[in-house]
Amino acid sequence: MDDVSLLVVIYSYLIYLSIYLYQINFWFRYMSGVTETMGLNDLYGFIDPQLTHEGSKFDDIQAYVSFL
């Protein structure tokens, strides 16, 4: 493969990658808006990892999870 065709392949791959990343970015922005509209602070309503840490009290964790 000569240098020009290699550059074309690399350039095509970079274009494909940028389109793919744009779609992922758009999806996350959309889902972030949906979850905020639903009143959930975390994306998709996942549990905060800080809350389930060893230092947290079981009652606090249970109250948070039941709130979701």
C-alpha distances in whole Angstrom, upper triangle without the diagonal:
4,7,8,6,7,10,11,10,12,15,15,16,19,20,21,22,25,26,27,28,30,32,33,34,36,37,39,41,42,43,45,47,48,49,51,53,54,55,53,52,49,46,46,50,48,51,51,50,52,55,54,54,57,59,60,63,63,65,63,59,61,63,59,58,61,60,57
4,6,6,6,9,10,11,13,14,16,17,19,20,22,23,25,26,27,29,31,32,33,35,37,38,39,41,43,44,45,47,49,50,51,53,55,56,54,52,50,47,48,51,50,52,52,51,53,56,56,56,58,60,61,64,64,66,64,61,63,64,60,59,62,61,58
4,6,5,6,9,10,11,12,14,15,16,18,20,21,22,25,26,27,29,31,32,33,35,36,37,39,41,42,43,45,47,48,49,51,53,54,52,50,48,45,46,49,48,50,50,49,51,54,54,54,56,58,59,62,62,64,62,59,61,62,59,57,60,60,56
4,5,5,6,9,10,10,12,14,15,16,18,20,21,23,24,26,27,29,30,31,33,35,36,37,39,41,42,44,45,47,48,50,51,53,51,49,47,44,45,48,47,50,50,49,51,54,54,54,57,59,59,63,63,64,62,59,61,62,58,57,60,59,56
4,5,5,6,9,10,10,12,14,15,17,18,20,21,23,24,26,27,29,30,32,33,35,36,38,39,41,42,44,45,47,48,50,51,49,48,46,42,43,47,46,49,49,48,50,53,53,53,56,58,58,61,61,63,61,58,59,60,57,55,58,57,54
4,5,5,6,9,10,11,12,14,15,17,18,20,21,23,24,26,27,29,30,32,33,35,36,38,39,41,42,44,45,47,48,50,47,46,43,40,41,45,43,46,46,45,47,50,50,50,53,55,55,58,58,60,58,55,57,58,54,53,56,55,52
4,5,5,6,8,10,10,12,14,15,16,18,20,21,22,24,26,27,28,30,32,33,35,36,37,39,41,42,43,45,47,48,46,44,42,39,40,43,42,45,45,44,46,49,49,49,52,54,54,57,58,59,57,54,56,57,53,52,55,54,51
4,5,5,6,9,10,11,12,14,15,17,18,20,21,23,25,26,27,29,30,32,33,35,36,38,39,41,42,44,45,47,45,44,41,38,39,43,42,45,45,44,47,49,49,50,53,54,55,58,58,59,57,54,56,57,53,52,54,53,50
4,5,5,6,9,10,11,12,14,16,17,18,20,21,23,24,26,27,29,30,32,33,35,37,38,39,41,42,44,45,43,42,40,36,37,41,40,42,42,42,45,47,47,47,50,52,52,55,55,57,54,52,53,54,51,49,52,51,48
4,5,5,6,9,10,10,12,14,15,16,18,20,21,22,24,26,27,29,30,32,33,35,36,37,39,41,42,43,41,40,37,34,35,39,38,40,40,39,42,45,44,45,47,49,50,53,53,55,52,49,51,52,48,47,50,49,46
4,5,5,6,9,10,11,13,14,15,17,19,20,21,23,25,26,27,29,31,32,33,35,36,38,39,41,42,40,39,37,34,35,38,38,40,40,40,42,45,45,45,48,50,50,53,53,55,52,49,51,52,48,47,50,49,46
4,5,5,6,9,10,11,12,14,16,17,19,20,21,23,25,26,27,29,30,32,33,35,37,38,40,41,39,38,36,33,34,37,36,39,40,40,42,45,45,45,48,50,50,53,53,54,52,49,50,51,47,46,49,48,44
4,5,5,6,9,10,11,12,14,16,17,18,20,21,23,24,26,27,29,31,32,33,35,36,38,39,37,36,33,30,31,34,34,36,37,36,39,41,41,42,45,47,47,50,49,51,49,46,47,48,45,43,46,45,42
4,5,5,6,9,10,10,12,14,15,16,18,20,21,22,24,26,27,29,30,31,33,35,36,37,35,34,32,29,30,33,32,35,35,35,37,40,40,40,44,45,45,48,48,50,47,44,46,47,43,42,45,44,41
4,5,5,6,9,10,11,13,14,15,17,19,20,21,23,25,26,27,29,31,32,33,35,36,35,34,32,28,29,33,33,36,36,36,38,41,41,42,45,47,46,49,49,51,48,45,47,47,43,42,45,44,40
4,6,5,6,9,10,11,13,14,16,17,19,20,21,23,25,26,27,29,31,32,33,35,33,33,30,27,27,31,31,34,34,34,37,39,39,40,43,45,45,48,47,49,46,43,45,45,42,40,43,42,38
4,5,5,6,9,10,11,12,14,15,17,18,20,21,22,25,26,27,29,30,32,33,31,30,27,24,25,29,28,31,31,31,34,36,36,37,40,42,41,44,44,46,43,40,42,43,39,38,40,39,36
4,5,5,6,9,10,10,12,14,15,16,18,20,21,23,24,26,27,29,30,32,30,29,27,23,25,28,28,31,31,31,33,36,36,37,40,42,41,44,44,46,43,40,42,42,39,38,40,39,35
4,6,5,6,9,10,11,12,14,15,17,19,20,21,23,25,26,27,29,31,29,28,26,23,24,27,28,31,31,32,34,36,37,38,41,43,42,45,45,46,43,40,42,42,38,37,39,38,35
4,5,5,6,9,10,11,13,14,16,17,18,20,21,23,25,26,27,29,27,26,24,21,21,25,25,28,28,29,32,34,34,35,38,40,39,42,42,43,40,37,39,39,36,34,37,36,32
4,5,5,6,9,10,11,12,14,15,16,19,20,21,23,24,26,27,25,24,22,18,20,23,23,26,26,26,29,31,32,32,36,37,37,40,39,41,38,35,37,37,34,33,35,34,30
4,5,5,6,9,10,11,12,14,15,17,18,20,21,23,25,26,24,24,22,18,20,23,24,27,27,28,30,32,33,34,38,39,38,41,41,42,39,36,38,38,34,33,35,34,31
4,5,5,6,9,10,11,12,14,16,17,18,20,21,23,24,23,23,21,17,18,22,22,26,26,27,30,32,32,34,37,39,37,40,40,40,38,35,36,36,33,31,34,32,29
4,5,5,6,9,10,11,12,14,15,16,18,20,21,23,21,20,18,14,15,19,19,22,23,24,26,28,28,30,33,35,34,36,36,37,34,32,33,33,29,28,31,29,26
4,5,5,6,9,10,11,13,14,15,17,19,20,21,20,19,17,14,15,18,19,22,22,23,26,27,28,30,33,34,33,36,36,37,34,31,33,33,29,28,31,29,26
4,6,5,6,9,10,11,12,14,16,17,19,20,19,19,17,14,15,19,20,23,24,25,28,29,30,32,35,36,35,37,37,38,35,32,34,33,30,29,31,29,26
4,5,5,6,8,10,11,12,14,15,17,18,17,17,15,12,12,16,17,21,21,23,26,27,28,30,33,35,33,35,35,35,32,30,31,31,27,26,28,26,23
4,5,5,6,9,10,10,12,14,15,16,15,14,12,9,10,13,14,18,18,20,22,24,25,26,30,31,30,32,32,32,29,27,28,28,24,23,26,24,21
4,6,5,6,9,10,11,12,14,15,14,14,13,10,12,15,16,19,20,22,24,25,26,28,32,33,31,33,33,33,30,28,30,29,25,25,27,24,21
4,5,5,6,9,10,11,13,15,14,14,14,11,11,14,16,20,21,23,25,26,27,30,33,34,32,34,34,34,31,29,30,29,25,25,26,24,21
4,5,5,6,8,10,11,12,11,12,11,7,7,11,13,16,18,20,22,23,24,26,30,31,29,31,30,30,27,25,26,25,22,21,22,20,17
4,5,5,6,9,10,11,9,9,8,6,8,10,12,15,16,18,20,21,23,25,28,29,27,29,29,29,26,24,25,24,20,20,22,19,16
4,6,5,6,9,10,10,10,11,9,10,12,15,18,19,22,23,23,25,28,31,32,29,31,31,30,27,26,27,25,22,22,23,20,18
4,5,5,6,9,9,11,11,9,9,11,14,17,18,22,23,23,25,28,31,32,29,31,30,29,27,25,25,24,21,20,21,18,16
4,5,5,6,5,7,8,6,6,7,11,13,15,18,20,20,21,24,28,28,25,27,26,26,23,21,22,20,17,17,18,15,12
4,5,5,5,6,8,8,9,10,13,15,16,19,20,20,22,25,28,28,26,27,27,26,23,22,23,21,17,18,19,16,14
4,5,8,9,12,11,11,12,15,18,19,22,24,23,25,28,31,31,28,30,29,28,25,24,24,22,19,20,20,17,15
4,6,9,11,11,10,10,13,16,17,21,22,21,23,26,29,29,26,27,26,25,23,21,21,19,17,16,16,13,11
4,6,9,11,11,9,13,14,15,19,20,19,21,24,27,27,24,25,24,23,20,19,19,17,14,15,15,12,10
4,6,7,8,6,9,11,12,15,17,16,18,20,24,24,21,22,22,21,18,17,17,15,12,12,13,10,8
4,7,9,7,9,10,10,13,14,14,16,19,22,22,20,21,21,21,17,16,18,16,12,13,15,12,10
4,6,5,6,8,8,11,12,13,15,17,21,21,19,21,21,21,17,16,17,16,13,13,15,13,11
4,5,6,9,10,13,15,16,17,19,23,24,22,24,23,24,21,18,20,19,16,15,17,16,13
4,6,9,11,14,17,16,17,20,23,25,22,24,23,23,21,18,19,19,15,14,16,14,11
4,6,9,12,14,13,14,17,21,22,19,21,20,19,17,15,15,15,11,10,12,11,7
4,6,9,12,11,12,14,18,19,17,19,18,18,16,13,14,15,11,10,13,12,9
4,6,9,8,8,11,14,16,13,15,14,15,12,10,11,12,8,7,11,11,9
4,5,5,7,9,13,13,12,14,14,15,12,10,13,13,9,10,13,13,11
4,5,5,6,10,11,10,13,14,16,13,10,14,15,12,12,16,16,14
4,6,5,9,9,8,12,13,15,12,10,14,14,12,13,17,16,16
4,6,9,8,6,9,10,11,8,6,10,11,8,10,13,13,13
4,7,8,6,9,8,11,9,6,10,12,10,10,13,14,14
4,5,6,9,10,13,11,9,13,15,13,14,17,18,18
4,6,8,9,13,12,10,14,16,15,16,19,20,20
4,7,9,12,11,11,14,15,15,16,19,20,21
4,6,9,7,7,10,12,11,13,16,16,17
4,6,5,6,9,10,11,13,14,16,17
4,5,5,6,9,10,11,12,14,16
4,5,5,6,9,10,10,12,15
4,5,5,6,9,10,11,13
4,5,5,6,9,10,11
4,5,5,6,9,10
4,6,5,6,9
4,6,5,7
4,5,5
4,5
4
